[in-house]
Amino acid sequence: MSQSALTDIDIGRFYTPQSVQRRFHASEARYPLLEGGRGGGKSTALLWEAILQCLLVPGANCLLLRRTLTAMEKGGIEDLFKKQIPRSLYRSYNATKHVITFYNGSNLFFGHVKTDADLLQYQGAEFLFIGWEELTQFTYAQWDFLKGSNRCPIKTYWHKGCEYAVRPRMAAGTNPNGLLPTQKIPYKTTNFGRSWRRNSPRKEFWTRTPTP
């Protein structure tokens, strides 16, 4: 599949976001937070946001985190990927290394941080997008450590003849009944921040009518 074909993919054929998910995807907040109960679509939104980043920025690395890898394999976000993401969207999936490779060279990693020692595997790494599944299970120190890895050596990308700046971001999902690790984390909990500019290439991915 050519790179131009990848950037023209109509994600709306495979994913129709709910109202709160649509607001999440449209957010320009540096650290958007998606709150909701079990089954509310938080993991689905994080997964598709990471996939979108990978498709838009060739050669980028993205990371989706949960507290334990077992949780990711059994009913977690990686299991969700196996069940819901069409095979045509990516080049390969390595179940042993927990990584998806896309046709444009981007990679999406499924990782875990159970203890602070697990953070060392990400030291020096660079991730355009980092998604935290159930933020209440992590500490502020863990979040702050990975904030340093939320960067990308790729500064711009092209979409339909226009050049756009790459914007590293971290996002998270959480249960409203849980306690956030600290109020120091500047997530937007009730307002996802400014909507994306009208000419943003992101907007079109979430506004099309799904094809039967």
C-alpha positions in Angstrom: 0.0 0.0 0.0 1.4 3.4 -1.0 2.0 6.2 1.6 -0.5 8.4 -0.2 -3.1 5.7 0.0 -2.5 5.5 3.7 -3.2 9.1 4.4 -6.4 8.9 2.4 -7.8 6.1 4.6 -11.4 6.7 5.7 -11.2 5.7 9.3 -14.9 6.4 9.5 -15.5 3.1 7.6 -14.2 1.2 10.7 -14.9 3.5 13.7 -17.8 5.7 14.5 -16.9 7.7 17.7 -19.6 8.6 20.2 -20.1 12.2 21.1 -17.6 12.2 24.0 -15.1 10.3 21.9 -15.5 12.8 19.1 -14.7 15.6 21.5 -11.7 13.8 22.7 -10.3 13.3 19.1 -11.1 16.9 18.3 -9.2 18.3 21.3 -6.1 20.4 21.0 -5.3 20.1 24.7 -1.8 19.0 25.4 -3.0 16.3 27.9 -6.7 15.4 27.2 -8.4 13.1 29.7 -11.4 10.9 28.8 -13.5 10.0 31.7 -16.2 7.3 31.8 -17.4 4.0 33.3 -16.5 0.5 32.2 -17.6 -0.1 28.6 -17.7 3.7 27.9 -15.3 3.5 25.0 -12.2 5.0 26.6 -9.8 2.3 25.4 -11.3 2.3 21.9 -10.8 6.1 21.7 -7.2 5.8 22.9 -6.4 3.0 20.4 -7.8 4.8 17.4 -6.1 8.1 18.4 -2.8 6.3 18.5 -3.5 4.6 15.1 -4.4 8.0 13.6 -1.1 9.5 14.8 0.8 6.6 13.2 -1.0 6.9 9.9 -0.6 10.7 9.7 3.1 10.9 10.6 5.3 8.4 8.7 8.1 6.9 10.8 6.6 7.9 14.2 6.5 5.8 17.3 3.4 5.7 19.6 2.9 4.0 22.9 -0.2 2.7 24.7 0.3 1.8 28.4 -1.5 -0.2 31.0 -0.3 -1.3 34.5 0.3 -4.9 33.5 0.9 -6.6 30.2 -1.4 -9.4 31.2 -4.2 -6.9 31.5 -3.4 -5.7 28.0 -3.6 -9.2 26.6 -6.8 -10.3 28.3 -9.6 -7.9 27.7 -7.3 -4.8 27.5 -6.4 -2.4 24.7 -4.2 -4.9 22.9 -6.9 -7.5 22.9 -9.2 -4.8 21.5 -6.8 -4.2 18.7 -6.8 -7.9 17.8 -10.6 -8.0 17.7 -11.5 -4.7 16.0 -8.7 -3.3 13.8 -8.9 -4.3 10.2 -5.8 -6.2 8.9 -5.6 -3.9 5.9 -4.6 -0.9 8.1 -1.2 -2.2 9.1 1.7 -4.1 7.7 2.4 -6.5 10.6 1.8 -7.3 14.2 4.4 -8.9 16.5 2.5 -10.5 19.4 5.8 -11.4 21.2 7.1 -7.9 21.1 3.6 -6.3 21.3 4.2 -3.9 18.4 2.2 -3.0 15.3 4.1 -1.8 12.3 2.3 0.3 9.7 3.0 0.6 6.0 4.6 4.0 6.4 7.2 2.9 8.9 5.3 4.0 12.0 5.1 1.7 15.0 2.5 1.4 17.8 3.8 -0.2 21.0 1.7 -1.8 23.7 3.6 -1.5 27.0 3.2 -1.6 30.7 4.4 0.1 33.9 3.7 -1.9 37.0 6.7 -0.5 39.0 9.1 2.3 38.6 11.7 -0.2 37.4 9.6 -0.8 34.3 10.2 2.8 33.3 13.8 2.0 32.4 12.7 0.2 29.2 11.5 3.5 27.9 14.5 5.6 28.9 15.8 7.5 25.9 12.8 6.5 23.7 10.7 9.0 21.8 6.9 8.6 21.3 4.8 11.1 19.4 1.7 9.9 21.3 1.4 8.2 24.7 -1.9 6.9 25.8 -2.5 5.8 29.4 -5.3 3.2 30.0 -6.8 3.9 33.4 -4.6 6.7 34.7 -5.6 6.1 38.4 -3.4 3.0 38.4 -0.2 5.0 37.8 1.8 7.4 40.0 2.6 11.0 39.2 6.3 10.1 39.1 5.7 7.5 36.4 3.7 10.0 34.4 6.3 12.7 34.8 9.1 10.3 33.8 7.4 9.4 30.5 6.5 13.0 29.8 10.2 13.3 28.9 9.8 10.6 26.2 6.7 12.4 24.7 8.6 13.9 21.9 9.3 13.2 18.2 12.3 13.7 16.0 9.9 14.3 13.0 8.9 17.9 13.1 6.4 18.1 10.2 4.3 15.9 8.0 2.4 16.2 4.7 -1.2 15.5 4.1 -2.9 16.2 0.8 -0.3 18.7 -0.4 -0.2 20.6 2.9 2.6 20.6 5.5 1.6 20.4 9.2 3.6 20.7 12.4 3.9 17.5 14.5 2.5 18.0 18.0 3.5 15.4 20.7 0.7 14.7 23.1 -0.2 12.4 26.0 -3.8 11.3 26.7 -5.5 9.1 29.2 -8.7 7.3 30.1 -10.0 7.0 33.6 -12.9 5.9 35.7 -14.7 8.8 37.3 -14.8 6.9 40.6 -11.1 6.5 40.8 -8.6 8.9 42.3 -6.1 10.6 39.9 -2.5 10.2 41.1 -2.2 13.9 41.8 -3.7 17.2 40.8 -0.3 18.2 39.4 -1.2 16.4 36.2 -2.6 19.1 33.9 -5.3 17.0 32.2 -8.4 18.6 30.9 -11.1 16.6 32.7 -14.3 18.5 31.9 -13.2 20.5 28.8 -11.0 18.9 26.1 -9.6 22.3 25.2 -9.9 24.2 21.9 -11.3 22.3 18.9 -8.9 21.6 16.1 -8.6 24.2 13.5 -11.0 23.9 10.6 -8.1 23.1 8.2 -6.6 20.4 10.4 -6.2 17.1 8.6 -7.4 15.3 11.8 -11.0 16.5 11.6 -11.9 14.7 8.4 -11.1 11.3 10.0 -13.9 11.6 12.5 -16.7 13.3 10.5 -17.4 10.9 7.6 -20.3 8.6 7.4 -19.3 5.0 7.7 -19.6 2.9 4.6 -21.9 -0.1 5.0 
